[in-house]
Amino acid sequence: MPANAALDQVTVLVTRPAEQADTLIKRLQQTGASVLHQPAIEISAVTPATPVISGNYDWLIFISKNAVKHGLQYLDIDPEKTQLAAIGKATQQALSENGFSKIFCPEQGFTSEDLLASDNFSTAQISNKPILIVRGGEGREHLKQQLQQRQAIVDYLDVYQRQKAEKILSNEEILSADIITISSQQGLENLVEMLDPLTVKSMFDKLLIVPGTRCQQKATELGFKQVETAANATDDAMLNCIIENI
């Protein structure tokens, strides 16, 4: 089958935020898929409550590419003094595109747990070291708690917020999809909350593509019957997982 026909006659529902969906949508269309877009999350910038002097920190940890997009304007980074860490390859790429070359990113995985498994963030390396986590508000507390247990001094810089997006597709349009792609656990929960119980029950029979085991476990708990896990949340990984499972 030609590459541009790999998903011929397949309809894929993309749920990425509006400003992050274009590349995946175009690549799906290039493989022959029909694409529906129903954002599950809306991203909006927030202004930090207090100014940050980034030179006071040994590490700046960027949680996502949204943290890079909305956070760099508040940071005056000297790469010779402050080390940068990225959770996930997409976050690392966003930092690279902004001119940074020395970026620590775990070779495998794209979660806080993968970052914490690195020797760079062992107690011996970070004890009494100041660390700034650049993130969206109301994110998981796990990373901060674990760093503090390793005796690091940890602050947050909240630069964006995630909200449930407005429903723009009808229930019928959503159920016309053969495959549903999800980028995060919050996006999955938001999508389910958008729909009435009968539509949700029908959606549980669809093939669901998710990034990571936490999202896969949540999908199974909710009732999805066909859940496949991509290597990560990047466009490449999501597309490959779809093609491998049609």
PLY file of the C-alpha trace (Angstrom):
ply
format ascii 1.0
element vertex 246
property float x
property float y
property float z
element edge 245
property int vertex1
property int vertex2
end_header
0.00 0.00 0.00
1.45 3.44 -0.91
2.40 5.56 2.09
-0.08 8.24 1.07
-2.92 5.69 1.16
-2.08 3.91 4.41
-5.19 5.31 6.12
-7.48 5.48 3.10
-11.16 5.29 4.17
-10.20 5.70 7.84
-11.59 8.60 9.88
-9.45 9.83 12.77
-10.56 12.13 15.56
-7.75 14.44 16.75
-8.19 16.02 20.18
-5.05 18.14 20.50
-5.46 21.83 21.46
-6.22 24.03 18.46
-2.74 25.57 18.25
-1.00 22.17 18.40
-3.09 20.07 16.04
-2.20 21.29 12.54
0.89 19.16 11.93
-0.74 15.90 13.05
-3.87 16.67 11.04
-1.84 17.36 7.88
0.23 14.22 8.28
-2.87 12.10 8.77
-4.42 13.61 5.66
-1.23 12.89 3.72
-1.66 9.20 4.56
-5.21 9.24 3.19
-7.20 9.65 6.41
-10.26 11.78 6.87
-9.68 13.91 9.96
-12.05 15.40 12.52
-10.80 17.88 15.09
-12.44 18.26 18.48
-10.02 19.91 20.91
-10.30 18.42 24.38
-8.10 21.02 26.06
-7.77 24.76 25.61
-4.41 26.30 26.49
-4.20 29.92 27.64
-1.28 31.93 28.96
-1.18 33.24 32.51
1.05 35.95 33.95
3.19 34.76 36.88
2.30 36.34 40.21
5.91 37.27 40.97
8.95 37.92 38.75
11.56 35.19 38.53
15.33 35.56 38.52
16.27 32.41 36.68
19.97 32.86 37.45
19.20 31.92 41.04
18.46 28.32 40.00
20.76 25.43 39.23
18.09 23.73 37.10
15.12 24.91 35.06
12.77 22.02 34.29
10.29 22.58 31.47
7.27 20.31 31.76
5.97 20.71 28.21
6.40 22.68 25.02
3.64 24.96 26.31
5.93 25.71 29.26
8.61 26.71 26.75
6.22 28.76 24.62
4.72 30.72 27.49
7.59 30.65 29.99
10.75 31.80 28.19
9.63 35.42 28.12
9.85 35.51 31.92
13.32 33.97 32.11
16.74 35.45 31.48
18.70 32.25 31.04
22.48 32.01 31.15
23.27 28.47 29.91
26.69 28.67 31.57
25.09 29.01 35.01
21.72 27.29 34.73
21.08 23.79 33.42
17.96 23.10 31.36
15.89 19.92 31.51
12.97 18.96 29.29
10.31 16.36 29.89
9.70 14.72 26.52
11.30 15.11 23.11
8.72 17.68 21.97
9.72 19.92 24.89
13.38 19.43 24.10
12.74 20.35 20.47
10.88 23.51 21.52
13.89 24.60 23.58
16.25 23.80 20.70
14.14 25.91 18.34
14.63 28.80 20.76
18.40 28.58 20.50
19.32 26.33 23.44
21.67 23.43 22.78
22.57 22.07 26.21
19.33 20.42 27.24
18.97 17.34 29.37
16.15 15.05 28.28
15.79 11.38 29.21
16.65 9.10 26.31
13.65 6.93 27.06
10.21 8.03 28.20
8.48 11.38 28.48
7.23 11.58 32.06
8.35 13.08 35.35
9.24 9.58 36.49
11.68 9.20 33.61
13.38 12.47 34.54
13.59 11.46 38.20
15.25 8.18 37.24
18.26 10.05 35.88
21.46 10.32 37.90
21.28 14.08 37.26
18.41 14.24 39.73
19.70 11.89 42.39
19.92 13.13 45.97
23.69 13.38 45.66
23.37 15.71 42.69
20.52 18.00 43.76
20.62 18.13 47.57
20.27 21.81 48.62
20.21 22.87 44.95
17.51 25.37 43.84
15.29 24.09 41.02
12.54 25.90 39.11
9.74 23.91 37.46
8.12 25.78 34.55
4.65 24.38 34.03
0.91 24.86 33.66
-1.04 25.52 36.83
-2.69 22.67 38.68
-0.34 20.06 37.25
0.80 16.92 39.02
2.69 17.47 42.28
4.73 14.28 41.95
7.86 15.85 40.47
8.12 18.61 43.08
7.46 16.19 45.93
10.12 13.76 44.76
12.70 16.50 44.25
11.99 17.85 47.72
12.39 14.38 49.19
15.85 14.44 47.63
16.47 17.68 49.54
16.25 20.04 46.56
14.77 23.53 46.98
11.90 23.66 44.49
9.78 26.52 43.14
7.09 26.69 40.47
6.62 29.12 37.61
3.05 28.69 36.34
2.79 30.20 32.86
-0.31 28.63 31.32
-3.53 26.93 32.25
-5.45 24.03 30.77
-9.23 24.18 30.50
-11.85 21.97 28.95
-12.35 23.10 25.37
-15.71 24.01 23.88
-17.54 21.20 22.13
-17.62 22.02 18.41
-18.53 18.65 16.87
-21.85 16.90 17.19
-22.11 13.53 18.91
-22.79 11.98 15.50
-19.62 13.46 14.03
-17.52 12.22 16.93
-18.97 8.72 16.64
-18.24 8.69 12.89
-14.52 8.40 13.72
-12.90 4.99 13.45
-9.94 6.01 15.62
-9.63 8.53 18.44
-6.29 10.06 19.41
-5.66 11.43 22.89
-2.59 13.40 23.99
-3.02 13.40 27.78
-5.06 11.98 30.63
-6.73 15.34 31.18
-7.71 15.47 27.52
-9.22 12.00 27.79
-11.26 12.95 30.84
-12.41 16.19 29.19
-13.57 14.38 26.05
-15.66 11.95 28.09
-17.17 14.81 30.11
-18.25 16.58 26.91
-20.52 13.76 25.84
-23.77 12.29 27.07
-23.66 8.77 28.60
-25.10 7.04 25.52
-22.51 8.63 23.22
-19.72 7.79 25.66
-20.84 4.16 25.77
-20.69 3.96 21.97
-17.30 5.69 21.93
-15.87 2.98 24.18
-15.94 0.61 21.19
-13.63 2.86 19.13
-9.90 2.27 18.75
-8.20 4.72 21.12
-4.57 5.79 20.67
-2.93 7.19 23.81
0.60 8.16 24.92
1.99 6.32 27.91
0.81 3.77 30.41
-0.91 6.19 32.81
-3.23 7.34 30.05
-3.76 3.76 28.92
-4.71 2.68 32.42
-7.15 5.57 32.77
-8.78 4.74 29.44
-9.24 1.14 30.48
-10.72 2.22 33.82
-13.20 4.46 32.01
-14.36 1.59 29.83
-12.53 1.82 26.50
-12.20 -1.65 25.01
-9.50 -1.09 22.36
-6.58 0.97 23.68
-3.19 1.11 22.01
-0.22 2.95 23.51
2.06 5.09 21.36
5.73 5.40 22.25
5.09 9.02 23.27
2.85 11.97 22.41
4.79 13.26 19.41
3.21 13.37 15.96
5.56 10.64 14.69
4.73 8.26 17.52
0.98 8.82 17.34
0.91 8.39 13.55
3.02 5.24 13.68
0.79 3.72 16.34
-2.32 4.42 14.25
-0.84 2.86 11.12
0.38 -0.20 13.05
-3.07 -0.87 14.51
-5.50 -0.33 11.65
0 1
1 2
2 3
3 4
4 5
5 6
6 7
7 8
8 9
9 10
10 11
11 12
12 13
13 14
14 15
15 16
16 17
17 18
18 19
19 20
20 21
21 22
22 23
23 24
24 25
25 26
26 27
27 28
28 29
29 30
30 31
31 32
32 33
33 34
34 35
35 36
36 37
37 38
38 39
39 40
40 41
41 42
42 43
43 44
44 45
45 46
46 47
47 48
48 49
49 50
50 51
51 52
52 53
53 54
54 55
55 56
56 57
57 58
58 59
59 60
60 61
61 62
62 63
63 64
64 65
65 66
66 67
67 68
68 69
69 70
70 71
71 72
72 73
73 74
74 75
75 76
76 77
77 78
78 79
79 80
80 81
81 82
82 83
83 84
84 85
85 86
86 87
87 88
88 89
89 90
90 91
91 92
92 93
93 94
94 95
95 96
96 97
97 98
98 99
99 100
100 101
101 102
102 103
103 104
104 105
105 106
106 107
107 108
108 109
109 110
110 111
111 112
112 113
113 114
114 115
115 116
116 117
117 118
118 119
119 120
120 121
121 122
122 123
123 124
124 125
125 126
126 127
127 128
128 129
129 130
130 131
131 132
132 133
133 134
134 135
135 136
136 137
137 138
138 139
139 140
140 141
141 142
142 143
143 144
144 145
145 146
146 147
147 148
148 149
149 150
150 151
151 152
152 153
153 154
154 155
155 156
156 157
157 158
158 159
159 160
160 161
161 162
162 163
163 164
164 165
165 166
166 167
167 168
168 169
169 170
170 171
171 172
172 173
173 174
174 175
175 176
176 177
177 178
178 179
179 180
180 181
181 182
182 183
183 184
184 185
185 186
186 187
187 188
188 189
189 190
190 191
191 192
192 193
193 194
194 195
195 196
196 197
197 198
198 199
199 200
200 201
201 202
202 203
203 204
204 205
205 206
206 207
207 208
208 209
209 210
210 211
211 212
212 213
213 214
214 215
215 216
216 217
217 218
218 219
219 220
220 221
221 222
222 223
223 224
224 225
225 226
226 227
227 228
228 229
229 230
230 231
231 232
232 233
233 234
234 235
235 236
236 237
237 238
238 239
239 240
240 241
241 242
242 243
243 244
244 245
